[in-house]
């Protein structure tokens, strides 16, 4: 009669299988999550960057148009408006478009928005900037 000997390694593999599979599953999930996170982050960054670019571009176009309209008028009231428009244009031109790691991006964007509202108030124009997702138009 032959007795089969069972090695303790076989039982250890069975007992440790859950831990091993848990570790493998964690590694696979972490790798997949990292990949999906990078893709989602890139998509969100592109969308947010496009919105900021559209907003800043609209402000610049607005300021340049009003600057051209007010150049013909030389009274004191309009010279204040022109100085405010020049200040807004300089702020927009100094804005770091190509540096996504710029640490004061939100702060500078807030200052530009504030200056835009100030200029709109001086010009007696409504400053409601909205980007419509249903159509590609900007409204004021």
CORPEDA-V376177 format. One record per pair of residues at least 12 apart in sequence whose C-alpha atoms are under 10 Angstrom apart, sorted by sequence separation. I is the first residue (numbers start at 1). J is the second residue. D is the distance in Angstrom with one decimal. If there is no record, write none. Layout:
# CORPEDA-V376177
I|J|D  I|J|D
This chain:
# CORPEDA-V376177
70|82|6.9  96|108|9.3  117|129|9.8  127|139|9.5  128|140|5.0  69|82|9.8  95|108|7.3  127|140|6.1  67|81|8.5  68|82|9.3  94|108|9.5  95|109|8.0  113|127|9.5  126|140|6.4  66|81|9.1  67|82|6.2  70|85|9.9  125|140|8.5  66|82|8.3  67|83|9.2  92|108|9.2  113|129|9.7  67|84|9.7  91|108|8.3  92|109|8.9  95|112|9.0  67|85|6.5  91|109|9.3  63|82|9.2  66|85|7.7  67|86|7.7  92|111|9.9  65|85|9.8  91|111|8.4  92|112|7.0  63|84|9.3  64|85|7.8  91|112|6.6  63|85|5.7  64|86|8.7  67|89|9.5  90|112|9.9  62|85|9.3  63|86|7.9  88|111|9.3  89|112|9.2  63|87|9.7  64|88|9.6  88|112|6.7  91|115|8.8  60|85|9.4  63|88|7.2  64|89|7.5  87|112|9.6  88|113|9.2  63|89|6.6  88|114|9.5  89|115|9.8  62|89|9.7  88|115|6.1  89|116|9.7  60|88|7.9  61|89|9.3  87|115|8.1  88|116|6.8  59|88|8.4  60|89|6.3  63|92|9.9  87|116|9.8  59|89|8.4  60|90|9.6  85|115|8.7  88|118|9.6  60|91|9.7  84|115|7.8  85|116|8.4  88|119|8.1  60|92|6.8  84|116|9.0  87|119|9.6  59|92|8.2  60|93|8.6  85|118|9.6  84|118|8.1  85|119|6.6  57|92|8.6  84|119|6.2  85|120|9.6  56|92|7.0  83|119|9.7  84|120|9.9  56|93|9.8  81|118|9.7  82|119|9.2  85|122|9.9  81|119|7.0  84|122|8.7  56|95|9.1  80|119|9.8  81|120|9.5  81|121|9.9  56|97|9.8  81|122|6.5  80|122|8.7  81|123|7.2  53|97|8.0  78|122|9.4  52|97|9.5  77|122|9.4  78|123|9.2  49|97|9.1  49|100|8.9  56|109|8.5  59|112|8.6  63|116|8.4  66|119|9.9  55|109|9.8  59|113|8.6  62|116|9.3  45|100|9.2  56|112|8.3  59|115|9.9  60|116|9.5  63|119|8.5  52|109|8.5  56|113|8.8  59|116|7.0  63|120|9.6  66|123|8.9  55|113|9.3  62|120|9.7  56|116|9.9  59|129|9.2  58|129|8.9  55|129|7.7  55|130|8.4  55|131|8.0  54|131|8.3  51|130|10.0  51|131|7.7  58|138|8.2  58|139|10.0  55|138|9.0  54|138|9.0
